[in-house]
Amino acid sequence: KIIKPEAMLCPHLFVQEGTLDNSKRSFRSHDKNEASAEILQLAREKALPVAEVDKGVLNTLCGNRPHQGFVLRCGGLDFQPVRGLPSSKDGKKGG
């Protein structure tokens, strides 16, 4: 049984179809092409799985918010409870 990458709950970088073979990036500006290449390079360096999916999957993964053709799914963040706010260095109140 093949499980689609978007159904796996591990960290993943999802990119819009055509991004990996440059067919989508051909109409983008030079700066956007460089930014896309940098994102993909960082994913490779971190051994992050990359899956090419259609735009509808990206829209679903990000709740129909803007995504620029990239959606990173990562684990949740563990927050430590805040027991109080530190005082300022000079001891003055206000902002």
Biopython code that builds the backbone (N, CA, C, O; Angstrom):
import numpy as np
from Bio.PDB.StructureBuilder import StructureBuilder

atoms = [
    (1, "LYS", "N", (0.843, -1.186, 0.000)),
    (1, "LYS", "CA", (0.000, 0.000, 0.000)),
    (1, "LYS", "C", (0.887, 1.248, 0.000)),
    (1, "LYS", "O", (1.785, 1.371, 0.833)),
    (2, "ILE", "N", (0.642, 2.148, -0.908)),
    (2, "ILE", "CA", (1.414, 3.390, -0.996)),
    (2, "ILE", "C", (0.678, 4.479, -0.223)),
    (2, "ILE", "O", (-0.514, 4.709, -0.422)),
    (3, "ILE", "N", (1.413, 5.139, 0.657)),
    (3, "ILE", "CA", (0.838, 6.235, 1.431)),
    (3, "ILE", "C", (1.332, 7.548, 0.836)),
    (3, "ILE", "O", (2.536, 7.755, 0.684)),
    (4, "LYS", "N", (0.406, 8.424, 0.503)),
    (4, "LYS", "CA", (0.780, 9.728, -0.056)),
    (4, "LYS", "C", (1.543, 10.532, 0.989)),
    (4, "LYS", "O", (1.243, 10.440, 2.179)),
    (5, "PRO", "N", (2.537, 11.329, 0.551)),
    (5, "PRO", "CA", (3.325, 12.118, 1.513)),
    (5, "PRO", "C", (2.459, 13.021, 2.389)),
    (5, "PRO", "O", (2.744, 13.195, 3.574)),
    (6, "GLU", "N", (1.399, 13.597, 1.809)),
    (6, "GLU", "CA", (0.572, 14.518, 2.592)),
    (6, "GLU", "C", (-0.207, 13.800, 3.697)),
    (6, "GLU", "O", (-0.715, 14.447, 4.613)),
    (7, "ALA", "N", (-0.307, 12.454, 3.617)),
    (7, "ALA", "CA", (-0.998, 11.684, 4.647)),
    (7, "ALA", "C", (-0.053, 11.269, 5.775)),
    (7, "ALA", "O", (-0.509, 10.829, 6.831)),
    (8, "MET", "N", (1.246, 11.402, 5.567)),
    (8, "MET", "CA", (2.216, 11.068, 6.604)),
    (8, "MET", "C", (2.304, 12.229, 7.589)),
    (8, "MET", "O", (2.192, 13.392, 7.201)),
    (9, "LEU", "N", (2.501, 11.913, 8.831)),
    (9, "LEU", "CA", (2.522, 12.963, 9.845)),
    (9, "LEU", "C", (3.929, 13.353, 10.273)),
    (9, "LEU", "O", (4.116, 13.897, 11.361)),
    (10, "CYS", "N", (4.915, 13.082, 9.434)),
    (10, "CYS", "CA", (6.290, 13.463, 9.745)),
    (10, "CYS", "C", (6.617, 14.785, 9.033)),
    (10, "CYS", "O", (5.906, 15.183, 8.110)),
    (11, "PRO", "N", (7.690, 15.461, 9.460)),
    (11, "PRO", "CA", (8.072, 16.709, 8.773)),
    (11, "PRO", "C", (8.276, 16.470, 7.283)),
    (11, "PRO", "O", (8.817, 15.445, 6.869)),
    (12, "HIS", "N", (7.836, 17.429, 6.494)),
    (12, "HIS", "CA", (7.882, 17.313, 5.041)),
    (12, "HIS", "C", (7.847, 18.715, 4.434)),
    (12, "HIS", "O", (7.211, 19.617, 4.981)),
    (13, "LEU", "N", (8.521, 18.892, 3.320)),
    (13, "LEU", "CA", (8.381, 20.117, 2.529)),
    (13, "LEU", "C", (7.566, 19.753, 1.293)),
    (13, "LEU", "O", (7.957, 18.885, 0.512)),
    (14, "PHE", "N", (6.454, 20.411, 1.129)),
    (14, "PHE", "CA", (5.606, 20.198, -0.036)),
    (14, "PHE", "C", (5.808, 21.358, -0.996)),
    (14, "PHE", "O", (5.751, 22.522, -0.600)),
    (15, "VAL", "N", (6.043, 21.034, -2.257)),
    (15, "VAL", "CA", (6.265, 22.062, -3.275)),
    (15, "VAL", "C", (5.268, 21.855, -4.410)),
    (15, "VAL", "O", (4.830, 20.737, -4.682)),
    (16, "GLN", "N", (4.924, 22.952, -5.058)),
    (16, "GLN", "CA", (3.962, 22.889, -6.150)),
    (16, "GLN", "C", (4.548, 22.176, -7.359)),
    (16, "GLN", "O", (5.736, 22.302, -7.654)),
    (17, "GLU", "N", (3.705, 21.429, -8.051)),
    (17, "GLU", "CA", (4.130, 20.706, -9.247)),
    (17, "GLU", "C", (4.918, 21.611, -10.181)),
    (17, "GLU", "O", (4.556, 22.769, -10.391)),
    (18, "GLY", "N", (5.995, 21.078, -10.738)),
    (18, "GLY", "CA", (6.828, 21.820, -11.670)),
    (18, "GLY", "C", (7.994, 22.535, -11.020)),
    (18, "GLY", "O", (8.859, 23.069, -11.713)),
    (19, "THR", "N", (8.026, 22.550, -9.693)),
    (19, "THR", "CA", (9.101, 23.253, -8.983)),
    (19, "THR", "C", (10.417, 22.488, -9.053)),
    (19, "THR", "O", (11.473, 23.091, -9.239)),
    (20, "LEU", "N", (10.364, 21.188, -8.908)),
    (20, "LEU", "CA", (11.601, 20.403, -8.856)),
    (20, "LEU", "C", (12.304, 20.319, -10.201)),
    (20, "LEU", "O", (13.533, 20.272, -10.248)),
    (21, "ASP", "N", (11.550, 20.298, -11.294)),
    (21, "ASP", "CA", (12.180, 20.201, -12.615)),
    (21, "ASP", "C", (12.270, 21.562, -13.317)),
    (21, "ASP", "O", (12.572, 21.637, -14.508)),
    (22, "ASN", "N", (12.007, 22.624, -12.570)),
    (22, "ASN", "CA", (12.111, 24.007, -13.063)),
    (22, "ASN", "C", (11.046, 24.401, -14.076)),
    (22, "ASN", "O", (11.085, 25.529, -14.569)),
    (23, "SER", "N", (10.101, 23.536, -14.414)),
    (23, "SER", "CA", (9.104, 23.919, -15.417)),
    (23, "SER", "C", (8.197, 25.036, -14.908)),
    (23, "SER", "O", (7.726, 25.855, -15.696)),
    (24, "LYS", "N", (7.950, 25.075, -13.602)),
    (24, "LYS", "CA", (7.129, 26.148, -13.036)),
    (24, "LYS", "C", (7.938, 27.420, -12.847)),
    (24, "LYS", "O", (7.427, 28.526, -13.019)),
    (25, "ARG", "N", (9.206, 27.252, -12.492)),
    (25, "ARG", "CA", (10.028, 28.415, -12.153)),
    (25, "ARG", "C", (10.468, 29.208, -13.379)),
    (25, "ARG", "O", (11.020, 30.298, -13.227)),
    (26, "SER", "N", (10.244, 28.706, -14.571)),
    (26, "SER", "CA", (10.750, 29.385, -15.762)),
    (26, "SER", "C", (10.138, 30.768, -15.957)),
    (26, "SER", "O", (10.772, 31.647, -16.539)),
    (27, "PHE", "N", (8.911, 30.968, -15.477)),
    (27, "PHE", "CA", (8.274, 32.273, -15.649)),
    (27, "PHE", "C", (8.456, 33.183, -14.435)),
    (27, "PHE", "O", (7.974, 34.316, -14.435)),
    (28, "ARG", "N", (9.143, 32.701, -13.410)),
    (28, "ARG", "CA", (9.390, 33.511, -12.221)),
    (28, "ARG", "C", (10.589, 34.419, -12.439)),
    (28, "ARG", "O", (11.428, 34.179, -13.307)),
    (29, "SER", "N", (10.647, 35.464, -11.629)),
    (29, "SER", "CA", (11.787, 36.371, -11.703)),
    (29, "SER", "C", (13.049, 35.661, -11.218)),
    (29, "SER", "O", (12.985, 34.617, -10.568)),
    (30, "HIS", "N", (14.184, 36.247, -11.546)),
    (30, "HIS", "CA", (15.472, 35.685, -11.132)),
    (30, "HIS", "C", (15.542, 35.552, -9.605)),
    (30, "HIS", "O", (16.015, 34.539, -9.090)),
    (31, "ASP", "N", (15.070, 36.578, -8.882)),
    (31, "ASP", "CA", (15.099, 36.544, -7.413)),
    (31, "ASP", "C", (14.252, 35.408, -6.865)),
    (31, "ASP", "O", (14.657, 34.728, -5.922)),
    (32, "LYS", "N", (13.070, 35.196, -7.453)),
    (32, "LYS", "CA", (12.199, 34.113, -6.987)),
    (32, "LYS", "C", (12.794, 32.750, -7.309)),
    (32, "LYS", "O", (12.661, 31.813, -6.522)),
    (33, "ASN", "N", (13.446, 32.635, -8.456)),
    (33, "ASN", "CA", (14.120, 31.385, -8.789)),
    (33, "ASN", "C", (15.227, 31.087, -7.788)),
    (33, "ASN", "O", (15.383, 29.949, -7.345)),
    (34, "GLU", "N", (15.993, 32.113, -7.433)),
    (34, "GLU", "CA", (17.067, 31.936, -6.452)),
    (34, "GLU", "C", (16.511, 31.548, -5.093)),
    (34, "GLU", "O", (17.065, 30.679, -4.419)),
    (35, "ALA", "N", (15.412, 32.191, -4.681)),
    (35, "ALA", "CA", (14.793, 31.866, -3.392)),
    (35, "ALA", "C", (14.282, 30.427, -3.387)),
    (35, "ALA", "O", (14.448, 29.716, -2.395)),
    (36, "SER", "N", (13.666, 29.993, -4.482)),
    (36, "SER", "CA", (13.181, 28.610, -4.585)),
    (36, "SER", "C", (14.338, 27.626, -4.498)),
    (36, "SER", "O", (14.252, 26.615, -3.801)),
    (37, "ALA", "N", (15.412, 27.922, -5.203)),
    (37, "ALA", "CA", (16.584, 27.047, -5.181)),
    (37, "ALA", "C", (17.175, 26.978, -3.774)),
    (37, "ALA", "O", (17.621, 25.915, -3.341)),
    (38, "GLU", "N", (17.181, 28.098, -3.063)),
    (38, "GLU", "CA", (17.721, 28.121, -1.700)),
    (38, "GLU", "C", (16.854, 27.281, -0.755)),
    (38, "GLU", "O", (17.377, 26.556, 0.092)),
    (39, "ILE", "N", (15.538, 27.381, -0.902)),
    (39, "ILE", "CA", (14.631, 26.580, -0.067)),
    (39, "ILE", "C", (14.884, 25.100, -0.296)),
    (39, "ILE", "O", (14.982, 24.328, 0.658)),
    (40, "LEU", "N", (14.991, 24.701, -1.559)),
    (40, "LEU", "CA", (15.226, 23.290, -1.881)),
    (40, "LEU", "C", (16.595, 22.823, -1.385)),
    (40, "LEU", "O", (16.731, 21.690, -0.925)),
    (41, "GLN", "N", (17.603, 23.681, -1.476)),
    (41, "GLN", "CA", (18.943, 23.340, -0.980)),
    (41, "GLN", "C", (18.926, 23.143, 0.530)),
    (41, "GLN", "O", (19.533, 22.201, 1.038)),
    (42, "LEU", "N", (18.240, 24.019, 1.250)),
    (42, "LEU", "CA", (18.149, 23.881, 2.703)),
    (42, "LEU", "C", (17.444, 22.579, 3.089)),
    (42, "LEU", "O", (17.837, 21.915, 4.048)),
    (43, "ALA", "N", (16.408, 22.222, 2.342)),
    (43, "ALA", "CA", (15.703, 20.961, 2.605)),
    (43, "ALA", "C", (16.642, 19.775, 2.400)),
    (43, "ALA", "O", (16.638, 18.833, 3.193)),
    (44, "ARG", "N", (17.454, 19.823, 1.328)),
    (44, "ARG", "CA", (18.414, 18.739, 1.080)),
    (44, "ARG", "C", (19.439, 18.653, 2.208)),
    (44, "ARG", "O", (19.756, 17.562, 2.683)),
    (45, "GLU", "N", (19.957, 19.805, 2.635)),
    (45, "GLU", "CA", (20.964, 19.836, 3.698)),
    (45, "GLU", "C", (20.423, 19.262, 5.004)),
    (45, "GLU", "O", (21.165, 18.636, 5.761)),
    (46, "LYS", "N", (19.149, 19.468, 5.269)),
    (46, "LYS", "CA", (18.523, 18.987, 6.502)),
    (46, "LYS", "C", (17.914, 17.592, 6.336)),
    (46, "LYS", "O", (17.282, 17.072, 7.256)),
    (47, "ALA", "N", (18.109, 16.992, 5.161)),
    (47, "ALA", "CA", (17.541, 15.670, 4.848)),
    (47, "ALA", "C", (16.032, 15.648, 5.049)),
    (47, "ALA", "O", (15.466, 14.661, 5.518)),
    (48, "LEU", "N", (15.396, 16.747, 4.688)),
    (48, "LEU", "CA", (13.951, 16.885, 4.814)),
    (48, "LEU", "C", (13.293, 16.316, 3.564)),
    (48, "LEU", "O", (13.633, 16.726, 2.455)),
    (49, "PRO", "N", (12.362, 15.385, 3.716)),
    (49, "PRO", "CA", (11.682, 14.850, 2.535)),
    (49, "PRO", "C", (10.935, 15.956, 1.791)),
    (49, "PRO", "O", (10.301, 16.816, 2.402)),
    (50, "VAL", "N", (11.021, 15.917, 0.469)),
    (50, "VAL", "CA", (10.340, 16.904, -0.381)),
    (50, "VAL", "C", (9.366, 16.147, -1.271)),
    (50, "VAL", "O", (9.728, 15.153, -1.902)),
    (51, "ALA", "N", (8.134, 16.625, -1.315)),
    (51, "ALA", "CA", (7.117, 16.000, -2.159)),
    (51, "ALA", "C", (6.512, 17.061, -3.071)),
    (51, "ALA", "O", (6.116, 18.135, -2.619)),
    (52, "GLU", "N", (6.448, 16.743, -4.353)),
    (52, "GLU", "CA", (5.833, 17.637, -5.333)),
    (52, "GLU", "C", (4.354, 17.271, -5.423)),
    (52, "GLU", "O", (4.008, 16.130, -5.729)),
    (53, "VAL", "N", (3.488, 18.244, -5.156)),
    (53, "VAL", "CA", (2.042, 18.010, -5.137)),
    (53, "VAL", "C", (1.338, 19.107, -5.933)),
    (53, "VAL", "O", (1.938, 20.135, -6.246)),
    (54, "ASP", "N", (0.070, 18.885, -6.257)),
    (54, "ASP", "CA", (-0.653, 19.916, -6.998)),
    (54, "ASP", "C", (-1.084, 21.050, -6.063)),
    (54, "ASP", "O", (-1.056, 20.918, -4.840)),
    (55, "LYS", "N", (-1.475, 22.145, -6.669)),
    (55, "LYS", "CA", (-1.801, 23.351, -5.908)),
    (55, "LYS", "C", (-2.952, 23.118, -4.935)),
    (55, "LYS", "O", (-2.991, 23.722, -3.863)),
    (56, "GLY", "N", (-3.890, 22.245, -5.305)),
    (56, "GLY", "CA", (-5.019, 21.949, -4.419)),
    (56, "GLY", "C", (-4.576, 21.328, -3.111)),
    (56, "GLY", "O", (-5.131, 21.638, -2.056)),
    (57, "VAL", "N", (-3.575, 20.448, -3.166)),
    (57, "VAL", "CA", (-3.046, 19.837, -1.950)),
    (57, "VAL", "C", (-2.372, 20.904, -1.092)),
    (57, "VAL", "O", (-2.556, 20.925, 0.125)),
    (58, "LEU", "N", (-1.591, 21.791, -1.717)),
    (58, "LEU", "CA", (-0.952, 22.869, -0.960)),
    (58, "LEU", "C", (-2.003, 23.747, -0.283)),
    (58, "LEU", "O", (-1.861, 24.110, 0.885)),
    (59, "ASN", "N", (-3.055, 24.084, -1.023)),
    (59, "ASN", "CA", (-4.125, 24.908, -0.457)),
    (59, "ASN", "C", (-4.745, 24.234, 0.765)),
    (59, "ASN", "O", (-5.009, 24.887, 1.774)),
    (60, "THR", "N", (-4.974, 22.930, 0.669)),
    (60, "THR", "CA", (-5.554, 22.183, 1.779)),
    (60, "THR", "C", (-4.602, 22.147, 2.973)),
    (60, "THR", "O", (-5.021, 22.360, 4.111)),
    (61, "LEU", "N", (-3.324, 21.877, 2.713)),
    (61, "LEU", "CA", (-2.346, 21.788, 3.787)),
    (61, "LEU", "C", (-2.205, 23.088, 4.568)),
    (61, "LEU", "O", (-1.949, 23.063, 5.772)),
    (62, "CYS", "N", (-2.368, 24.214, 3.898)),
    (62, "CYS", "CA", (-2.184, 25.499, 4.591)),
    (62, "CYS", "C", (-3.513, 26.193, 4.901)),
    (62, "CYS", "O", (-3.532, 27.376, 5.240)),
    (63, "GLY", "N", (-4.604, 25.469, 4.788)),
    (63, "GLY", "CA", (-5.903, 26.056, 5.128)),
    (63, "GLY", "C", (-6.312, 27.181, 4.205)),
    (63, "GLY", "O", (-6.929, 28.151, 4.644)),
    (64, "ASN", "N", (-5.979, 27.065, 2.933)),
    (64, "ASN", "CA", (-6.292, 28.062, 1.906)),
    (64, "ASN", "C", (-5.690, 29.432, 2.179)),
    (64, "ASN", "O", (-6.215, 30.449, 1.726)),
    (65, "ARG", "N", (-4.591, 29.455, 2.916)),
    (65, "ARG", "CA", (-3.853, 30.710, 3.106)),
    (65, "ARG", "C", (-2.748, 30.776, 2.055)),
    (65, "ARG", "O", (-2.402, 29.748, 1.473)),
    (66, "PRO", "N", (-2.186, 31.962, 1.795)),
    (66, "PRO", "CA", (-1.113, 32.083, 0.795)),
    (66, "PRO", "C", (0.068, 31.178, 1.141)),
    (66, "PRO", "O", (0.435, 31.036, 2.307)),
    (67, "HIS", "N", (0.663, 30.563, 0.099)),
    (67, "HIS", "CA", (1.761, 29.634, 0.343)),
    (67, "HIS", "C", (2.945, 29.804, -0.601)),
    (67, "HIS", "O", (3.985, 29.196, -0.347)),
    (68, "GLN", "N", (2.860, 30.569, -1.648)),
    (68, "GLN", "CA", (3.972, 30.807, -2.570)),
    (68, "GLN", "C", (4.535, 29.526, -3.176)),
    (68, "GLN", "O", (5.682, 29.507, -3.624)),
    (69, "GLY", "N", (3.737, 28.451, -3.196)),
    (69, "GLY", "CA", (4.183, 27.209, -3.807)),
    (69, "GLY", "C", (4.981, 26.297, -2.895)),
    (69, "GLY", "O", (5.475, 25.260, -3.338)),
    (70, "PHE", "N", (5.117, 26.668, -1.622)),
    (70, "PHE", "CA", (5.859, 25.867, -0.636)),
    (70, "PHE", "C", (5.057, 25.792, 0.651)),
    (70, "PHE", "O", (4.535, 26.800, 1.127)),
    (71, "VAL", "N", (4.961, 24.586, 1.214)),
    (71, "VAL", "CA", (4.334, 24.407, 2.524)),
    (71, "VAL", "C", (5.239, 23.468, 3.318)),
    (71, "VAL", "O", (5.558, 22.367, 2.868)),
    (72, "LEU", "N", (5.643, 23.913, 4.487)),
    (72, "LEU", "CA", (6.471, 23.098, 5.366)),
    (72, "LEU", "C", (5.601, 22.577, 6.498)),
    (72, "LEU", "O", (4.994, 23.347, 7.243)),
    (73, "ARG", "N", (5.552, 21.260, 6.613)),
    (73, "ARG", "CA", (4.850, 20.666, 7.757)),
    (73, "ARG", "C", (5.925, 20.240, 8.741)),
    (73, "ARG", "O", (6.863, 19.523, 8.391)),
    (74, "CYS", "N", (5.774, 20.687, 9.960)),
    (74, "CYS", "CA", (6.754, 20.341, 10.987)),
    (74, "CYS", "C", (6.015, 19.998, 12.270)),
    (74, "CYS", "O", (4.796, 20.145, 12.354)),
    (75, "GLY", "N", (6.741, 19.552, 13.240)),
    (75, "GLY", "CA", (6.140, 19.160, 14.505)),
    (75, "GLY", "C", (5.668, 20.367, 15.294)),
    (75, "GLY", "O", (5.991, 21.511, 14.975)),
    (76, "GLY", "N", (4.913, 20.087, 16.311)),
    (76, "GLY", "CA", (4.432, 21.149, 17.187)),
    (76, "GLY", "C", (5.557, 21.727, 18.027)),
    (76, "GLY", "O", (6.626, 21.130, 18.158)),
    (77, "LEU", "N", (5.306, 22.863, 18.575)),
    (77, "LEU", "CA", (6.283, 23.520, 19.436)),
    (77, "LEU", "C", (5.910, 23.280, 20.889)),
    (77, "LEU", "O", (4.746, 23.408, 21.269)),
    (78, "ASP", "N", (6.888, 22.936, 21.686)),
    (78, "ASP", "CA", (6.665, 22.775, 23.115)),
    (78, "ASP", "C", (6.970, 24.100, 23.803)),
    (78, "ASP", "O", (8.079, 24.624, 23.697)),
    (79, "PHE", "N", (5.994, 24.628, 24.498)),
    (79, "PHE", "CA", (6.171, 25.901, 25.182)),
    (79, "PHE", "C", (6.327, 25.658, 26.678)),
    (79, "PHE", "O", (5.688, 24.779, 27.258)),
    (80, "GLN", "N", (7.178, 26.447, 27.271)),
    (80, "GLN", "CA", (7.348, 26.407, 28.716)),
    (80, "GLN", "C", (6.414, 27.453, 29.315)),
    (80, "GLN", "O", (6.286, 28.548, 28.768)),
    (81, "PRO", "N", (5.767, 27.137, 30.419)),
    (81, "PRO", "CA", (4.876, 28.124, 31.033)),
    (81, "PRO", "C", (5.667, 29.343, 31.528)),
    (81, "PRO", "O", (6.789, 29.210, 32.016)),
    (82, "VAL", "N", (5.077, 30.504, 31.397)),
    (82, "VAL", "CA", (5.696, 31.741, 31.868)),
    (82, "VAL", "C", (5.177, 32.004, 33.278)),
    (82, "VAL", "O", (3.976, 32.172, 33.487)),
    (83, "ARG", "N", (6.074, 32.038, 34.217)),
    (83, "ARG", "CA", (5.678, 32.228, 35.614)),
    (83, "ARG", "C", (5.667, 33.701, 36.014)),
    (83, "ARG", "O", (5.160, 34.056, 37.078)),
    (84, "GLY", "N", (6.213, 34.532, 35.183)),
    (84, "GLY", "CA", (6.253, 35.962, 35.458)),
    (84, "GLY", "C", (7.088, 36.659, 34.407)),
    (84, "GLY", "O", (7.823, 36.013, 33.660)),
    (85, "LEU", "N", (6.980, 37.951, 34.348)),
    (85, "LEU", "CA", (7.746, 38.735, 33.385)),
    (85, "LEU", "C", (8.987, 39.281, 34.063)),
    (85, "LEU", "O", (8.913, 39.754, 35.197)),
    (86, "PRO", "N", (10.118, 39.227, 33.395)),
    (86, "PRO", "CA", (11.332, 39.785, 33.999)),
    (86, "PRO", "C", (11.226, 41.306, 34.085)),
    (86, "PRO", "O", (10.546, 41.944, 33.282)),
    (87, "SER", "N", (11.903, 41.861, 35.060)),
    (87, "SER", "CA", (11.897, 43.317, 35.183)),
    (87, "SER", "C", (12.874, 43.913, 34.187)),
    (87, "SER", "O", (13.802, 43.246, 33.729)),
    (88, "SER", "N", (12.652, 45.185, 33.856)),
    (88, "SER", "CA", (13.554, 45.859, 32.931)),
    (88, "SER", "C", (14.888, 46.116, 33.614)),
    (88, "SER", "O", (14.982, 46.068, 34.841)),
    (89, "LYS", "N", (15.911, 46.386, 32.829)),
    (89, "LYS", "CA", (17.260, 46.588, 33.360)),
    (89, "LYS", "C", (17.332, 47.809, 34.278)),
    (89, "LYS", "O", (17.997, 47.778, 35.314)),
    (90, "ASP", "N", (16.633, 48.893, 33.884)),
    (90, "ASP", "CA", (16.738, 50.112, 34.680)),
    (90, "ASP", "C", (15.655, 50.217, 35.754)),
    (90, "ASP", "O", (15.628, 51.188, 36.510)),
    (91, "GLY", "N", (14.762, 49.224, 35.826)),
    (91, "GLY", "CA", (13.751, 49.211, 36.860)),
    (91, "GLY", "C", (12.570, 50.129, 36.638)),
    (91, "GLY", "O", (11.668, 50.188, 37.474)),
    (92, "LYS", "N", (12.556, 50.868, 35.497)),
    (92, "LYS", "CA", (11.460, 51.793, 35.214)),
    (92, "LYS", "C", (10.270, 51.025, 34.651)),
    (92, "LYS", "O", (10.434, 50.019, 33.961)),
    (93, "LYS", "N", (9.095, 51.504, 34.949)),
    (93, "LYS", "CA", (7.885, 50.907, 34.403)),
    (93, "LYS", "C", (7.475, 51.662, 33.148)),
    (93, "LYS", "O", (7.890, 52.798, 32.918)),
    (94, "GLY", "N", (6.654, 51.004, 32.345)),
    (94, "GLY", "CA", (6.151, 51.660, 31.128)),
    (94, "GLY", "C", (6.846, 51.110, 29.913)),
    (94, "GLY", "O", (7.727, 50.256, 30.010)),
    (95, "GLY", "N", (6.428, 51.624, 28.736)),
    (95, "GLY", "CA", (6.970, 51.046, 27.538)),
    (95, "GLY", "C", (7.560, 52.052, 26.697)),
    (95, "GLY", "O", (8.075, 51.736, 25.625)),
]
sb = StructureBuilder()
sb.init_structure("model")
sb.init_model(0)
sb.init_chain("A")
sb.init_seg("    ")
for serial, (resi, resn, name, xyz) in enumerate(atoms, 1):
    if name == "N":
        sb.init_residue(resn, " ", resi, " ")
    sb.init_atom(name, np.array(xyz, "f"), 0.0, 1.0, " ", f" {name:<3s}", serial, name[0])
structure = sb.get_structure()
